[in-house]
């Protein structure tokens, strides 16, 4: 028996109460209640984690079966929660960071007319994510998987009165369905091959899979992971998802949804290892996505879209680490990223909250550090953590992922990973300098946010700064050692002088990126606005994400709409509807003719019956 079922039950209860009672909540009570349920879930997760950590290493696996779910023939699936080091770390991340985002939203969403509904949806989002990470079988995981997809639709389109928000919600829902369909096929394939969907028997037998079977199975799972975690080519929904409220963006990008794909790959790593090529594909897609999104982030003027592309890039780093077999490094980066990305999104929300008309254009900001010192200070911590400056968490996490390529002997991938890290420092530094440094370009009289919003920012900045202690070493760090029963022993890291050299190179790359951004955007030696005008075509390419959306619109959406129009107006309306309506017309005509027989006069019926009797007699007589 464990407390595992209580963890998702608390936000589920919060969601049910908030959504069913609706407008009966007054003031900020709904916000406090929704935040309290997630905070309580975090407390239970801490207690569960402590209980797990107190056990011997070989016994850190707990199960809790609530009930048998499906029993048809030899197909049996139960609602069982699995508590092991990986699920415990994920549950702590989801509830801990999620609780701080909820706290921030109490004031951020205060004047919204659907205040209680917002927190109900947020609680429901956390519930489904917890189901996903605590599930003990692939089918229950899929329930959580689809649940977070539903909640993303509800929250991205929360301000559905705005067409752009409604369209963004539909785009996210439809795009991720592509990957989800592949994942469902993969789950069916797993059942067909193993006769079970439980993680225990499936993953323990995965090493015996034939190479081709393992490759198909792994790539189906990765297609689902790539859709949820916005990897090429299914990344296009995430930048548009910024149309939702900023706390929603923080929750999606930091603690829920987009991390689900990384978790799925790491959880199923035995299947990927049984294939000769799957992990290489994961690594290549991850690093290509990281570079693509890094360039795209440099071209964004909207502060939230810049952060959205940075999320795509950082998720690419996580998949790259997983593809290199550095699973604990990928999870370490996931945890560190949850802190500094939530911090950056909420910092962006504070800036929007302070400027007129929720301004998001960084070219109309500048110098905000002087009037928003707390927001600026916490943002700087998140910026330096993402850039990879020691001793902040991002340095240790990203350094281990990049070093994994060097340790694998694939020197080319190491150079590419270093280049992606350089882009990270450039685009994040650009956003920082345009927003908080330089000359004033904004209107109004901005100021730091209210106390509760500041509290969330400060708490997240502490996590972004201090989380590095979890993985000071790739082999002896707290997190790698704790995850070893699930992920196996971490591959030996480069030690001694070589490890120091790799770290120095990593820091030098980060500093070079910051210096480059400073030289272009802050030093005053370059008129960056004139450069934008001179290279407008390049700017448009970066800002549009290299026209991938335009390509999809022309190559897929446009033809699909033409096909739908042809089907509707050439086949459906004249043929199918025509046949149906024709039958109806014939029946109506027959009814009109038959109606003349029924006059309501008895003498007419007597004459008709008499005539019929005479005809019958004559037919029988002769």
C-alpha positions as CSV (number, residue, x, y, z in Angstrom):
1,X,0.0,0.0,0.0
2,X,1.3,3.5,-0.9
3,X,-0.1,7.0,-0.9
4,X,0.3,7.1,-4.7
5,X,-3.4,7.3,-5.6
6,X,-3.8,10.3,-3.3
7,X,-1.4,12.4,-5.4
8,X,-3.6,12.6,-8.5
9,X,-6.8,12.3,-6.4
10,X,-6.3,15.7,-4.8
11,X,-6.2,17.8,-8.0
12,X,-9.0,15.7,-9.5
13,X,-11.1,16.5,-6.5
14,X,-10.2,20.2,-6.8
15,X,-11.1,20.2,-10.5
16,X,-14.5,18.5,-9.9
17,X,-15.5,20.9,-7.1
18,X,-14.4,24.0,-9.0
19,X,-16.1,23.0,-12.3
20,X,-19.3,21.8,-10.6
21,X,-19.8,24.7,-8.2
22,X,-18.7,27.4,-10.8
23,X,-19.6,31.0,-9.9
24,X,-20.4,30.3,-6.3
25,X,-16.8,31.0,-5.5
26,X,-16.2,34.6,-4.5
27,X,-13.0,36.7,-4.9
28,X,-9.8,34.7,-5.1
29,X,-11.2,31.8,-3.1
30,X,-11.2,29.5,-6.2
31,X,-7.6,30.3,-6.9
32,X,-6.5,29.5,-3.3
33,X,-8.5,26.3,-3.3
34,X,-7.1,25.1,-6.7
35,X,-3.5,26.0,-5.5
36,X,-4.0,24.3,-2.2
37,X,-5.0,21.0,-3.9
38,X,-1.9,20.9,-6.0
39,X,0.3,22.0,-3.0
40,X,-1.3,19.2,-1.0
41,X,-0.5,16.7,-3.8
42,X,3.1,18.0,-3.7
43,X,3.2,17.3,0.1
44,X,2.0,13.7,-0.5
45,X,4.5,13.3,-3.3
46,X,7.3,14.4,-0.9
47,X,6.1,11.8,1.7
48,X,5.9,9.1,-1.0
49,X,9.4,10.1,-2.2
50,X,10.8,9.9,1.3
51,X,9.2,6.5,1.9
52,X,10.7,5.2,-1.4
53,X,14.2,6.7,-0.6
54,X,14.2,5.0,2.8
55,X,14.1,1.6,1.2
56,X,17.0,-0.4,0.0
57,X,18.0,0.3,-3.6
58,X,16.7,-3.0,-4.8
59,X,13.3,-2.5,-3.2
60,X,12.4,0.9,-4.6
61,X,9.4,-0.2,-6.5
62,X,5.8,0.1,-5.1
63,X,2.5,-0.8,-6.7
64,X,-1.0,0.1,-5.7
65,X,-3.9,-1.4,-7.7
66,X,-7.2,0.4,-7.3
67,X,-9.3,-1.9,-9.4
68,X,-9.4,-4.2,-12.4
69,X,-10.3,-2.0,-15.4
70,X,-10.7,-4.3,-18.4
71,X,-11.0,-8.1,-18.4
72,X,-11.9,-9.5,-21.8
73,X,-10.6,-13.0,-22.6
74,X,-6.9,-12.9,-22.0
75,X,-6.8,-9.1,-22.1
76,X,-6.4,-7.8,-18.6
77,X,-5.7,-4.2,-17.6
78,X,-5.9,-2.7,-14.1
79,X,-5.8,0.8,-12.8
80,X,-2.4,0.4,-11.0
81,X,-0.1,3.1,-9.9
82,X,3.7,2.6,-10.0
83,X,6.0,4.4,-7.7
84,X,9.7,4.0,-8.6
85,X,12.5,6.6,-8.7
86,X,11.5,7.8,-12.1
87,X,7.8,8.3,-11.5
88,X,8.6,9.8,-8.0
89,X,10.9,12.5,-9.6
90,X,8.3,13.3,-12.2
91,X,5.5,13.5,-9.7
92,X,7.6,15.9,-7.5
93,X,8.3,18.1,-10.6
94,X,4.7,18.2,-11.8
95,X,3.2,19.0,-8.4
96,X,6.0,21.3,-7.1
97,X,6.4,23.5,-10.1
98,X,2.6,23.2,-10.8
99,X,1.8,24.5,-7.3
100,X,3.9,27.6,-7.8
101,X,2.3,28.3,-11.2
102,X,-1.1,28.0,-9.5
103,X,0.0,30.4,-6.8
104,X,1.2,32.9,-9.4
105,X,-2.1,32.6,-11.3
106,X,-4.2,33.7,-8.2
107,X,-3.4,37.3,-8.9
108,X,-2.6,37.1,-12.6
109,X,-6.1,35.8,-13.5
110,X,-8.0,37.7,-10.7
111,X,-10.2,39.8,-13.0
112,X,-11.1,37.0,-15.4
113,X,-14.9,36.3,-15.6
114,X,-14.3,32.6,-15.7
115,X,-11.9,32.5,-12.8
116,X,-13.0,29.3,-11.1
117,X,-13.2,27.5,-14.4
118,X,-9.6,28.4,-15.1
119,X,-8.4,26.8,-11.9
120,X,-10.6,23.8,-12.5
121,X,-9.0,23.2,-15.9
122,X,-5.5,23.8,-14.4
123,X,-6.2,21.2,-11.6
124,X,-7.5,18.8,-14.3
125,X,-4.3,19.3,-16.3
126,X,-2.2,18.4,-13.3
127,X,-4.4,15.3,-12.6
128,X,-4.0,13.9,-16.0
129,X,-0.2,14.5,-16.0
130,X,0.1,12.7,-12.7
131,X,-1.9,9.8,-14.2
132,X,0.5,9.7,-17.1
133,X,3.7,9.6,-14.9
134,X,2.3,7.2,-12.2
135,X,0.7,4.7,-14.5
136,X,2.0,1.1,-14.4
137,X,0.8,0.2,-17.9
138,X,0.7,1.7,-21.3
139,X,-3.0,1.9,-21.6
140,X,-3.4,3.9,-18.3
141,X,-0.5,6.1,-19.5
142,X,-2.5,6.7,-22.7
143,X,-5.5,7.9,-20.7
144,X,-3.3,10.5,-19.0
145,X,-1.7,11.2,-22.4
146,X,-5.0,12.0,-24.0
147,X,-6.2,13.8,-20.9
148,X,-3.4,16.4,-21.1
149,X,-4.2,16.8,-24.8
150,X,-7.8,17.6,-23.9
151,X,-6.7,20.0,-21.1
152,X,-4.3,21.8,-23.4
153,X,-7.2,22.4,-25.9
154,X,-9.3,23.8,-23.1
155,X,-6.6,26.0,-21.7
156,X,-4.9,27.2,-24.9
157,X,-8.3,28.3,-26.1
158,X,-9.5,29.5,-22.7
159,X,-10.0,33.0,-24.1
160,X,-12.0,31.5,-27.0
161,X,-13.7,34.8,-27.8
162,X,-10.5,35.6,-29.6
163,X,-10.3,33.7,-32.9
164,X,-6.5,33.4,-32.7
165,X,-6.8,31.6,-29.4
166,X,-9.6,29.3,-30.6
167,X,-7.5,28.5,-33.7
168,X,-4.4,27.8,-31.7
169,X,-6.3,25.4,-29.4
170,X,-7.6,23.5,-32.4
171,X,-4.2,23.4,-34.0
172,X,-2.6,22.0,-30.9
173,X,-5.3,19.4,-30.5
174,X,-5.2,18.2,-34.2
175,X,-1.4,18.3,-34.6
176,X,-0.8,16.2,-31.5
177,X,-3.5,13.7,-32.6
178,X,-1.1,12.7,-35.4
179,X,1.5,11.6,-32.9
180,X,-1.1,10.2,-30.5
181,X,-2.5,7.9,-33.3
182,X,1.0,6.5,-33.8
183,X,1.4,5.9,-30.1
184,X,-1.9,4.1,-29.9
185,X,-0.8,1.8,-32.8
186,X,2.4,1.2,-30.9
187,X,0.5,0.2,-27.7
188,X,-1.6,-2.2,-29.8
189,X,1.7,-3.6,-31.2
190,X,3.1,-4.0,-27.7
191,X,0.0,-6.0,-26.7
192,X,0.2,-8.1,-29.8
193,X,3.9,-8.9,-29.2
194,X,4.0,-9.4,-25.4
195,X,0.4,-10.2,-24.5
196,X,0.6,-7.6,-21.8
197,X,0.7,-3.8,-21.4
198,X,2.2,-3.7,-17.9
199,X,5.6,-2.0,-17.8
200,X,7.2,-4.9,-15.7
201,X,6.7,-7.8,-18.1
202,X,7.0,-5.7,-21.3
203,X,10.2,-3.9,-20.4
204,X,11.9,-6.9,-18.9
205,X,11.3,-8.9,-22.1
206,X,12.1,-6.1,-24.5
207,X,15.8,-7.0,-24.9
208,X,14.7,-10.2,-26.6
209,X,12.9,-8.4,-29.4
210,X,14.1,-8.9,-33.0
211,X,15.7,-5.8,-34.3
212,X,13.0,-5.0,-36.9
213,X,10.2,-5.5,-34.4
214,X,11.9,-3.3,-31.8
215,X,12.6,-0.6,-34.4
216,X,8.9,-0.4,-35.5
217,X,7.7,-0.4,-31.9
218,X,10.2,2.2,-30.8
219,X,9.5,4.6,-33.7
220,X,5.8,4.4,-33.1
221,X,6.4,5.4,-29.5
222,X,8.8,8.1,-30.5
223,X,6.2,9.5,-33.0
224,X,3.8,10.0,-30.1
225,X,6.6,11.5,-28.0
226,X,7.6,13.8,-30.8
227,X,4.1,15.1,-31.2
228,X,3.5,15.8,-27.5
229,X,7.0,17.3,-27.0
230,X,6.9,19.4,-30.2
231,X,9.8,17.9,-32.1
232,X,10.2,18.2,-35.8
233,X,8.0,17.9,-37.9
234,X,5.1,18.1,-35.3
235,X,6.4,21.2,-33.5
236,X,4.2,23.8,-35.2
237,X,1.4,23.8,-32.5
238,X,3.7,25.0,-29.6
239,X,4.5,28.6,-30.7
240,X,0.8,29.2,-31.4
241,X,-0.1,27.8,-28.0
242,X,1.1,31.2,-26.5
243,X,-2.4,32.5,-27.2
244,X,-3.5,31.0,-23.9
245,X,-3.0,32.8,-20.5
246,X,0.6,33.0,-19.4
247,X,0.3,30.6,-16.5
248,X,-1.0,28.0,-19.0
249,X,2.1,28.5,-21.1
250,X,4.3,28.0,-18.0
251,X,2.4,24.9,-17.0
252,X,2.5,23.3,-20.5
253,X,6.2,24.2,-21.1
254,X,7.6,23.5,-17.7
255,X,5.9,20.8,-15.7
256,X,3.3,19.0,-17.9
257,X,2.5,18.0,-21.5
258,X,5.7,18.7,-23.4
259,X,7.8,16.7,-20.9
260,X,5.5,13.7,-21.4
261,X,7.4,12.7,-24.6
262,X,10.8,12.7,-22.9
263,X,9.3,10.6,-20.0
264,X,7.9,8.1,-22.4
265,X,11.2,7.5,-24.2
266,X,13.1,7.2,-21.0
267,X,10.5,5.0,-19.4
268,X,10.6,2.7,-22.5
269,X,14.4,2.8,-23.1
270,X,14.7,-1.0,-23.1
271,X,12.6,-1.1,-26.2
272,X,14.7,1.6,-27.9
273,X,17.9,-0.2,-26.9
274,X,16.7,-3.4,-28.5
275,X,16.7,-1.6,-31.9
276,X,19.9,-0.9,-33.7
277,X,18.8,2.5,-35.0
278,X,16.0,3.9,-32.8
279,X,18.2,5.7,-30.3
280,X,20.3,7.3,-33.1
281,X,17.1,8.6,-34.7
282,X,16.0,10.0,-31.4
283,X,19.3,11.7,-31.0
284,X,19.4,13.1,-34.5
285,X,15.8,14.4,-34.4
286,X,16.5,16.0,-31.0
287,X,19.6,17.8,-32.0
288,X,18.2,19.0,-35.4
289,X,15.2,20.3,-33.6
290,X,17.4,22.0,-31.0
291,X,19.3,23.9,-33.7
292,X,16.2,24.7,-35.8
293,X,14.3,26.1,-32.8
294,X,17.4,28.0,-31.7
295,X,17.6,29.9,-34.9
296,X,13.8,30.5,-34.9
297,X,14.0,31.9,-31.4
298,X,16.6,34.4,-32.4
299,X,14.1,35.8,-34.9
300,X,11.2,36.3,-32.5
301,X,10.2,39.7,-31.2
302,X,7.2,38.4,-29.2
303,X,8.7,37.4,-25.8
304,X,6.4,34.4,-25.3
305,X,7.0,33.0,-28.8
306,X,10.7,33.4,-28.2
307,X,10.3,31.3,-25.0
308,X,8.1,28.8,-26.9
309,X,10.8,28.2,-29.5
310,X,13.4,27.9,-26.7
311,X,11.2,25.2,-25.1
312,X,11.3,23.3,-28.4
313,X,15.0,23.7,-28.5
314,X,15.5,22.5,-24.9
315,X,13.3,19.5,-25.4
316,X,15.5,18.7,-28.4
317,X,18.5,18.6,-26.0
318,X,16.6,16.2,-23.7
319,X,15.8,13.9,-26.6
320,X,19.4,14.2,-27.7
321,X,20.6,13.1,-24.3
322,X,18.2,10.2,-24.3
323,X,19.3,9.2,-27.7
324,X,22.9,9.1,-26.5
325,X,21.9,6.7,-23.7
326,X,22.3,9.4,-21.0
327,X,18.9,8.9,-19.6
328,X,19.5,10.3,-16.2
329,X,21.1,13.4,-17.8
330,X,17.9,13.9,-19.9
331,X,15.7,13.7,-16.8
332,X,18.1,16.0,-14.9
333,X,17.7,18.6,-17.7
334,X,14.0,18.0,-17.6
335,X,13.8,18.9,-13.9
336,X,16.2,21.9,-14.2
337,X,14.3,23.1,-17.2
338,X,11.0,22.9,-15.3
339,X,12.3,25.4,-12.8
340,X,14.0,28.0,-15.1
341,X,11.4,27.8,-17.9
342,X,8.5,28.3,-15.5
343,X,10.5,31.2,-14.1
344,X,11.0,32.8,-17.5
345,X,7.4,32.4,-18.6
346,X,6.1,33.8,-15.3
347,X,8.6,36.6,-15.6
348,X,7.3,37.3,-19.1
349,X,3.8,37.3,-17.6
350,X,4.9,39.9,-15.0
351,X,6.2,42.1,-17.8
352,X,3.0,41.8,-19.8
353,X,1.0,42.4,-16.6
354,X,2.9,45.6,-16.0
355,X,2.8,47.1,-19.5
356,X,-0.2,48.6,-21.3
357,X,-2.4,46.2,-23.4
358,X,-0.3,43.1,-22.3
359,X,2.6,44.2,-24.5
360,X,4.7,41.2,-25.7
361,X,6.9,42.9,-28.3
362,X,10.4,43.0,-26.9
363,X,11.4,45.8,-29.3
364,X,9.0,48.0,-27.3
365,X,10.4,47.3,-23.9
366,X,14.0,47.9,-22.7
367,X,15.4,49.1,-19.4
368,X,12.7,47.4,-17.3
369,X,15.2,46.3,-14.7
370,X,15.1,49.8,-13.3
371,X,11.4,49.7,-12.6
372,X,10.9,46.0,-12.1
373,X,14.0,45.0,-10.1
374,X,12.6,41.7,-8.6
375,X,11.2,40.5,-11.9
376,X,14.5,41.4,-13.6
377,X,16.7,39.7,-10.9
378,X,14.7,36.4,-11.0
379,X,14.7,36.5,-14.9
380,X,18.5,36.9,-14.9
381,X,18.8,33.8,-12.8
382,X,16.6,31.9,-15.3
383,X,18.5,33.4,-18.2
384,X,21.9,32.4,-16.9
385,X,20.7,28.9,-15.9
386,X,19.4,28.3,-19.4
387,X,22.5,29.7,-21.0
388,X,24.6,27.2,-18.9
389,X,26.6,29.4,-16.6
390,X,27.9,27.7,-13.4
391,X,26.9,27.1,-10.7
392,X,23.3,27.3,-11.8
393,X,21.3,24.2,-12.6
394,X,21.3,24.6,-16.4
395,X,25.1,24.3,-16.5
396,X,25.3,20.9,-14.8
397,X,22.3,19.5,-16.6
398,X,23.1,20.7,-20.2
399,X,26.8,20.0,-19.7
400,X,26.1,16.3,-19.0
401,X,23.9,16.1,-22.1
402,X,26.5,17.7,-24.3
403,X,29.3,15.6,-22.7
404,X,27.3,12.4,-23.5
405,X,28.0,13.0,-27.2
406,X,31.7,13.4,-26.6
407,X,31.8,10.3,-24.4
408,X,30.0,8.3,-27.1
409,X,32.8,8.8,-29.5
410,X,30.6,10.6,-32.0
411,X,32.7,13.7,-32.1
412,X,30.6,15.3,-34.9
413,X,27.5,15.2,-32.7
414,X,29.5,16.8,-29.9
415,X,30.4,19.8,-32.1
416,X,26.8,20.1,-33.3
417,X,25.6,20.0,-29.7
418,X,28.0,22.8,-28.7
419,X,26.7,24.9,-31.6
420,X,23.1,24.3,-30.3
421,X,24.3,25.4,-26.9
422,X,25.8,28.6,-28.4
423,X,22.4,29.4,-30.0
424,X,20.7,28.9,-26.6
425,X,23.0,31.5,-25.1
426,X,22.4,33.9,-28.0
427,X,18.7,33.9,-28.2
428,X,18.1,33.9,-24.4
429,X,20.6,36.8,-24.0
430,X,19.0,38.7,-26.8
431,X,15.6,38.4,-25.1
432,X,17.1,39.5,-21.8
433,X,18.9,42.6,-23.2
434,X,16.0,43.7,-25.3
435,X,13.6,43.4,-22.4
436,X,15.5,44.5,-19.3
437,X,18.5,46.4,-20.4
438,X,19.3,49.3,-22.7
439,X,17.1,52.4,-23.3
440,X,13.5,52.7,-22.4
441,X,11.1,51.9,-25.3
442,X,7.9,51.2,-23.4
443,X,4.8,53.2,-22.5
444,X,3.1,53.5,-19.1
445,X,4.5,53.1,-15.6
446,X,5.4,49.4,-15.0
447,X,6.2,48.0,-11.6
448,X,6.9,44.6,-10.0
449,X,3.9,42.3,-9.6
450,X,1.9,41.7,-6.4
451,X,3.3,39.7,-3.5
452,X,2.0,36.2,-4.5
453,X,3.4,36.6,-8.0
454,X,6.7,37.7,-6.6
455,X,6.8,34.8,-4.2
456,X,6.4,32.3,-7.1
457,X,9.2,34.0,-9.0
458,X,11.6,34.0,-6.1
459,X,10.8,30.3,-5.3
460,X,11.4,29.2,-8.9
461,X,14.6,31.2,-9.1
462,X,15.9,29.4,-6.0
463,X,15.1,26.1,-7.7
464,X,16.7,27.2,-10.9
465,X,19.8,28.2,-9.0
466,X,20.1,25.3,-6.6
467,X,18.8,22.3,-8.6
468,X,22.3,21.7,-9.9
469,X,23.2,20.0,-6.7
470,X,21.0,17.1,-7.8
471,X,23.5,16.1,-10.5
472,X,26.9,17.6,-9.8
473,X,28.3,14.4,-11.3
474,X,26.9,12.2,-14.0
475,X,27.8,9.1,-12.0
476,X,27.8,10.0,-8.3
477,X,25.2,12.9,-8.3
478,X,22.1,12.5,-6.2
479,X,19.7,12.2,-9.1
480,X,21.7,9.7,-11.3
481,X,22.2,7.5,-8.3
482,X,18.6,7.6,-7.3
483,X,17.4,6.9,-10.8
484,X,19.8,4.0,-11.3
485,X,17.4,1.2,-10.3
486,X,15.1,2.2,-13.2
487,X,17.6,3.6,-15.8
488,X,20.5,1.3,-15.0
489,X,24.0,2.4,-14.2
490,X,25.0,5.6,-15.8
491,X,27.7,5.2,-18.4
492,X,31.1,6.2,-17.1
493,X,31.7,9.9,-17.5
494,X,34.9,11.4,-18.6
495,X,36.8,12.1,-15.4
496,X,39.8,14.1,-14.2
497,X,41.4,16.7,-16.6
498,X,39.2,15.6,-19.5
499,X,36.0,16.4,-17.5
500,X,37.4,19.8,-16.5
501,X,38.3,20.6,-20.2
502,X,34.8,19.7,-21.4
503,X,33.3,21.9,-18.7
504,X,35.6,24.8,-19.6
505,X,34.6,24.4,-23.3
506,X,30.9,24.4,-22.4
507,X,31.2,27.5,-20.2
508,X,33.3,29.2,-22.9
509,X,30.6,28.5,-25.5
510,X,27.9,30.0,-23.2
511,X,29.9,33.1,-22.5
512,X,30.6,33.5,-26.2
513,X,26.9,33.4,-27.0
514,X,26.2,36.0,-24.3
515,X,29.0,38.2,-25.5
516,X,27.8,38.0,-29.1
517,X,24.3,39.0,-28.1
518,X,25.7,41.9,-25.9
519,X,27.8,43.1,-28.8
520,X,24.8,43.2,-31.2
521,X,22.0,44.3,-29.0
522,X,23.5,46.2,-26.0
523,X,27.0,47.5,-26.8
524,X,25.7,50.4,-29.0
525,X,28.3,49.5,-31.6
526,X,25.7,48.0,-34.0
527,X,22.4,49.6,-35.0
528,X,20.5,46.3,-34.7
529,X,17.3,48.0,-35.9
530,X,19.0,49.0,-39.1
531,X,20.4,45.5,-39.5
532,X,16.8,44.1,-39.2
533,X,15.7,46.3,-42.0
534,X,18.7,45.5,-44.2
535,X,18.2,41.8,-43.7
536,X,14.4,41.8,-43.7
537,X,14.1,38.6,-45.7
538,X,16.3,36.7,-43.3
539,X,14.4,38.1,-40.3
540,X,11.1,37.0,-41.8
541,X,12.5,33.5,-42.4
542,X,13.6,33.2,-38.7
543,X,10.4,34.8,-37.4
544,X,8.2,32.4,-39.4
545,X,10.2,29.3,-38.3
546,X,11.6,29.0,-41.8
547,X,8.1,28.9,-43.3
548,X,7.2,25.4,-42.1
549,X,3.7,26.6,-41.2
550,X,3.3,28.1,-44.7
551,X,4.5,24.9,-46.3
552,X,2.0,22.8,-44.3
553,X,-0.7,25.3,-45.2
554,X,0.1,25.0,-48.9
555,X,1.0,21.3,-49.1
556,X,-1.4,19.8,-46.6
557,X,-4.1,22.1,-45.3
558,X,-4.9,23.7,-48.7
559,X,-5.3,20.5,-50.6
560,X,-7.2,19.0,-47.7
561,X,-9.7,21.9,-47.8
562,X,-10.1,21.5,-51.5
563,X,-10.7,17.8,-51.1
564,X,-13.2,18.5,-48.4
565,X,-15.0,21.1,-50.6
566,X,-15.0,18.7,-53.6
567,X,-16.5,16.0,-51.4
568,X,-19.1,18.3,-49.9
569,X,-20.3,20.0,-53.0
570,X,-19.6,17.5,-55.8
571,X,-20.2,14.1,-54.1
572,X,-22.1,14.7,-50.8
573,X,-24.7,17.3,-51.8
574,X,-25.7,16.2,-55.4
575,X,-25.1,12.5,-55.1
576,X,-25.6,11.3,-51.5
577,X,-28.0,14.0,-50.5
578,X,-29.6,13.9,-53.9
579,X,-30.3,10.1,-53.7
580,X,-31.6,10.5,-50.2
581,X,-33.8,13.5,-51.1
582,X,-34.9,11.7,-54.2
583,X,-36.2,8.7,-52.3
584,X,-38.0,11.1,-50.0
585,X,-39.6,12.9,-52.9
586,X,-40.8,9.6,-54.4
587,X,-42.3,8.5,-51.1
588,X,-44.0,11.9,-50.7
589,X,-45.4,11.7,-54.2
590,X,-46.8,8.2,-53.6
591,X,-48.3,9.4,-50.3
592,X,-50.0,12.4,-52.1
593,X,-51.5,10.0,-54.7
594,X,-52.6,7.5,-52.0
595,X,-54.2,10.2,-50.0
596,X,-56.9,10.6,-52.7
597,X,-58.2,7.1,-52.0
598,X,-58.9,8.0,-48.4
599,X,-61.8,10.5,-48.7
600,X,-63.5,9.9,-45.3
601,X,-66.9,9.2,-47.0
602,X,-68.4,5.7,-46.1
603,X,-70.2,5.4,-49.5
604,X,-66.9,5.7,-51.4
605,X,-65.4,3.0,-49.3
606,X,-68.5,0.8,-49.9
607,X,-68.3,1.2,-53.6
608,X,-64.6,0.5,-53.6
609,X,-65.1,-2.6,-51.4
610,X,-68.0,-3.8,-53.6
611,X,-65.9,-3.4,-56.8
612,X,-63.1,-5.3,-55.2
613,X,-65.4,-8.1,-54.1
614,X,-66.9,-8.4,-57.7
615,X,-63.4,-8.5,-59.2
616,X,-62.3,-11.1,-56.7
617,X,-65.4,-13.2,-57.5
618,X,-64.8,-13.0,-61.2
619,X,-61.2,-13.9,-60.8
620,X,-62.1,-17.0,-58.7
621,X,-65.1,-18.0,-60.9
622,X,-63.2,-18.0,-64.2
